[in-house]
Amino acid sequence: MSRFFVTDMDESSEVVSIKGDDFNHIKNVLRYRPGDSITLCDGKGFDYQAYIEGFEKDRVILKITDRWKNSTEPPIDIVLFQGIPKGDKTDFIIQKTVELGVKRIIPLMCERTVLKFESQKDMEKKRMRWQRIALEAAKQCNRGIIPEVSMPVKFEEALEYAGSLDLAIMPYEKEKERTIKWLINGSLLSNGQAAKSIGVFIGPEGGFSEKETELASRHEITMVTLGPRILRTETAGLAVVAILMYELGDIGKY
């Protein structure tokens, strides 16, 4: 059954409407008719059962019949701080990490970032494109929320944000001892509660500079190794998120 996000609804909603691209998809691609059932999600972790009451010129009207807590969100919040790579690699990274369960993606402008934004408008245009990719990926994999893709930020700003998380890690090729397994085995906080939010820093092509890694260490970002092989920027983030979701999230828990 098809599933659509309707973010302006809540538990008191009885009738909702869908416009835009989703309206066109429902009417002209799926060719749904009045009486057909559709699953909706409010983007806040709840799913709704609805049926089509009818079509207007630019919208479909739906009647809500049931509501339940979405069960696909992982028990851990992962924030991916991704050094912006060249070309369309960011598209791939966003799509796949959303499928794996990240909660938020923050593009990083690092010393070795090649991509340059022509203006604030150009930056916002790219962010909107990336957010649409996150939305489509969230639909495809039945997420209960739409992971946020933030505006690109400078490396120093990202470090400040990471301070609000329980843990933050940075895969680094010069780190030879500390592994993610070591991190997970020691991931209990001082109050005895397991970490519920983890930041993952991934560099662009060429990785993070020495200055950036030193600054990250001063902000208590933990350096870890991903093993003897150097992973590409579009591979490293996926590998780390998959490992964390397996060990601390919901992958492999069934």
C-alpha positions as CSV (number, residue, x, y, z in Angstrom):
1,M,0.0,0.0,0.0
2,S,1.3,3.5,-0.9
3,R,2.4,5.8,1.9
4,F,2.6,9.6,1.9
5,F,3.9,12.3,4.4
6,V,1.3,14.9,5.4
7,T,3.2,17.1,7.9
8,D,0.3,19.5,8.7
9,M,-1.8,16.9,10.4
10,D,-2.1,15.7,14.0
11,E,-4.1,13.2,16.1
12,S,-7.2,15.4,16.0
13,S,-7.3,15.5,12.2
14,E,-10.3,13.8,10.7
15,V,-10.0,15.0,7.1
16,V,-6.8,15.9,5.3
17,S,-5.9,16.9,1.8
18,I,-2.9,16.2,-0.4
19,K,-1.8,18.6,-3.2
20,G,1.2,19.0,-5.5
21,D,3.3,16.1,-6.7
22,D,1.8,13.6,-4.4
23,F,-1.7,14.5,-5.7
24,N,-0.6,13.9,-9.2
25,H,1.0,10.6,-8.2
26,I,-2.1,9.4,-6.5
27,K,-4.5,10.4,-9.2
28,N,-2.6,10.0,-12.5
29,V,0.2,7.4,-11.7
30,L,-1.4,5.1,-9.1
31,R,-4.8,5.9,-10.6
32,Y,-6.5,5.6,-7.2
33,R,-10.2,6.2,-6.9
34,P,-12.7,7.2,-4.2
35,G,-12.8,4.5,-1.5
36,D,-9.2,3.4,-2.0
37,S,-7.1,3.2,1.1
38,I,-3.8,5.1,1.7
39,T,-1.3,5.1,4.6
40,L,-0.3,8.6,5.7
41,C,2.5,9.7,8.1
42,D,2.7,13.0,10.0
43,G,6.5,13.1,10.0
44,K,6.4,13.1,13.8
45,G,6.4,9.3,14.3
46,F,2.7,8.4,13.7
47,D,1.0,6.6,10.8
48,Y,-2.6,7.0,9.8
49,Q,-5.0,4.9,7.8
50,A,-7.2,6.9,5.4
51,Y,-9.5,6.4,2.5
52,I,-10.1,8.7,-0.5
53,E,-13.3,10.7,-0.1
54,G,-12.9,12.4,-3.5
55,F,-10.9,14.6,-5.8
56,E,-11.0,18.3,-6.4
57,K,-9.2,20.3,-9.1
58,D,-5.8,20.3,-7.3
59,R,-6.1,18.0,-4.4
60,V,-7.3,14.7,-3.0
61,I,-9.5,14.7,0.1
62,L,-8.9,11.8,2.6
63,K,-10.8,10.6,5.6
64,I,-8.8,9.4,8.6
65,T,-9.9,6.0,10.1
66,D,-7.1,4.9,12.3
67,R,-3.8,6.1,13.9
68,W,-0.8,4.2,15.4
69,K,2.8,4.8,16.5
70,N,5.2,4.2,13.7
71,S,7.5,1.3,14.5
72,T,10.4,1.9,12.0
73,E,12.4,4.6,13.8
74,P,15.6,3.4,15.5
75,P,16.2,3.7,19.2
76,I,19.3,5.8,18.6
77,D,19.6,9.2,17.0
78,I,22.5,9.4,14.6
79,V,23.5,12.8,13.2
80,L,25.8,12.6,10.1
81,F,28.2,15.5,9.7
82,Q,29.2,14.9,6.0
83,G,32.1,16.7,4.4
84,I,30.6,17.8,1.0
85,P,32.0,15.8,-1.8
86,K,32.2,16.6,-5.5
87,G,29.5,15.9,-8.1
88,D,26.3,14.1,-7.1
89,K,27.9,11.9,-4.3
90,T,25.9,13.8,-1.7
91,D,22.7,12.6,-3.3
92,F,23.8,9.0,-2.9
93,I,25.0,9.5,0.7
94,I,21.7,11.2,1.8
95,Q,19.5,8.5,0.1
96,K,21.4,5.6,1.6
97,T,21.9,6.9,5.2
98,V,18.2,7.9,5.4
99,E,17.4,4.3,4.5
100,L,19.8,3.1,7.2
101,G,18.1,5.3,9.8
102,V,20.0,8.6,10.4
103,K,18.0,11.4,12.0
104,R,19.8,14.4,10.6
105,I,22.4,15.2,8.0
106,I,24.6,18.3,8.3
107,P,26.7,19.0,5.2
108,L,30.2,20.3,6.2
109,M,32.3,22.9,4.5
110,C,35.9,21.8,5.3
111,E,39.4,22.9,4.4
112,R,39.5,20.3,1.6
113,T,35.9,20.7,0.3
114,V,36.1,21.2,-3.4
115,L,32.5,22.2,-4.0
116,K,32.0,26.0,-3.7
117,F,28.6,27.8,-3.4
118,E,28.1,30.8,-5.6
119,S,25.7,32.5,-3.2
120,Q,23.4,31.9,-0.2
121,K,20.6,31.3,-2.8
122,D,22.7,28.6,-4.5
123,M,23.3,27.0,-1.1
124,E,19.6,27.0,-0.3
125,K,18.8,25.6,-3.7
126,K,21.1,22.6,-3.1
127,R,19.8,22.1,0.4
128,M,16.2,21.9,-0.9
129,R,17.3,19.4,-3.5
130,W,19.0,17.3,-0.8
131,Q,15.9,17.6,1.4
132,R,13.7,16.3,-1.4
133,I,16.0,13.3,-1.8
134,A,15.7,12.6,2.0
135,L,11.9,12.8,1.7
136,E,11.7,10.3,-1.2
137,A,14.1,8.0,0.6
138,A,12.0,8.3,3.8
139,K,8.9,7.4,1.8
140,Q,10.5,4.4,0.2
141,C,11.8,2.8,3.4
142,N,8.7,3.6,5.6
143,R,10.4,6.1,8.0
144,G,8.3,7.7,10.6
145,I,10.0,11.0,10.3
146,I,11.6,13.0,7.4
147,P,15.3,13.3,8.4
148,E,16.4,16.9,8.2
149,V,19.1,18.0,5.8
150,S,20.5,21.2,7.3
151,M,22.1,24.1,5.5
152,P,25.8,23.6,5.0
153,V,27.9,24.8,8.0
154,K,31.5,25.4,8.6
155,F,33.5,22.8,10.5
156,E,33.8,24.8,13.6
157,E,30.0,25.3,13.8
158,A,29.5,21.6,13.5
159,L,31.8,20.9,16.4
160,E,29.7,23.3,18.6
161,Y,26.6,21.4,17.7
162,A,28.2,18.0,18.4
163,G,28.7,19.1,22.0
164,S,24.9,18.7,22.5
165,L,25.1,15.0,21.6
166,D,26.0,12.1,23.9
167,L,28.9,11.0,21.7
168,A,30.7,12.1,18.6
169,I,33.2,10.1,16.5
170,M,35.5,10.8,13.6
171,P,37.0,8.0,11.5
172,Y,40.6,8.9,10.9
173,E,43.2,7.1,8.9
174,K,46.0,7.9,11.3
175,E,44.1,6.3,14.2
176,K,45.3,2.7,14.6
177,E,44.0,1.5,17.9
178,R,40.5,2.7,18.8
179,T,37.8,0.8,16.8
180,I,34.1,1.3,16.7
181,K,33.8,-2.0,18.7
182,W,36.0,-0.5,21.4
183,L,33.8,2.6,21.3
184,I,30.6,0.6,21.7
185,N,31.9,-1.5,24.5
186,G,32.7,1.7,26.4
187,S,29.7,3.8,25.3
188,L,27.9,3.9,28.7
189,L,27.7,7.4,30.1
190,S,28.6,8.3,33.7
191,N,25.0,8.0,34.8
192,G,24.9,4.4,33.6
193,Q,22.6,5.2,30.6
194,A,23.6,4.1,27.1
195,A,24.2,6.8,24.6
196,K,21.1,7.8,22.7
197,S,22.6,10.3,20.3
198,I,25.8,10.0,18.3
199,G,27.4,12.3,15.8
200,V,29.5,10.9,13.0
201,F,32.0,13.1,11.2
202,I,33.0,12.1,7.7
203,G,35.5,14.1,5.7
204,P,35.3,15.1,2.0
205,E,37.6,13.7,-0.6
206,G,41.1,14.0,0.9
207,G,39.8,13.7,4.4
208,F,40.0,16.2,7.3
209,S,43.1,18.3,7.6
210,E,45.5,18.0,10.5
211,K,44.2,21.3,11.9
212,E,40.6,20.0,11.8
213,T,41.4,16.7,13.5
214,E,43.3,18.6,16.2
215,L,40.4,20.9,16.7
216,A,38.0,18.0,16.8
217,S,40.1,16.3,19.5
218,R,39.9,19.5,21.6
219,H,36.1,19.3,21.3
220,E,36.2,15.7,22.6
221,I,35.4,14.1,19.3
222,T,36.6,10.5,19.5
223,M,38.9,9.3,16.6
224,V,38.3,5.8,15.5
225,T,39.8,3.5,12.8
226,L,37.7,1.7,10.2
227,G,40.5,-0.8,9.5
228,P,43.5,-1.0,7.2
229,R,41.7,0.1,4.1
230,I,41.0,3.7,3.2
231,L,37.3,4.2,2.4
232,R,35.9,6.8,0.1
233,T,33.8,9.5,1.5
234,E,30.6,8.0,0.1
235,T,31.5,4.7,1.6
236,A,32.7,5.6,5.1
237,G,29.5,7.2,6.4
238,L,27.4,4.3,5.2
239,A,29.8,1.8,6.9
240,V,29.8,3.7,10.2
241,V,26.0,4.2,10.3
242,A,25.4,0.5,9.4
243,I,27.7,-0.7,12.2
244,L,26.1,1.6,14.8
245,M,22.6,0.6,13.7
246,Y,23.5,-3.0,14.0
247,E,25.1,-2.7,17.5
248,L,23.0,0.1,19.0
249,G,20.0,0.5,16.8
250,D,17.5,-1.9,15.3
251,I,19.3,-3.6,12.4
252,G,19.6,-7.3,13.1
253,K,17.4,-7.2,16.2
254,Y,14.6,-9.3,14.9
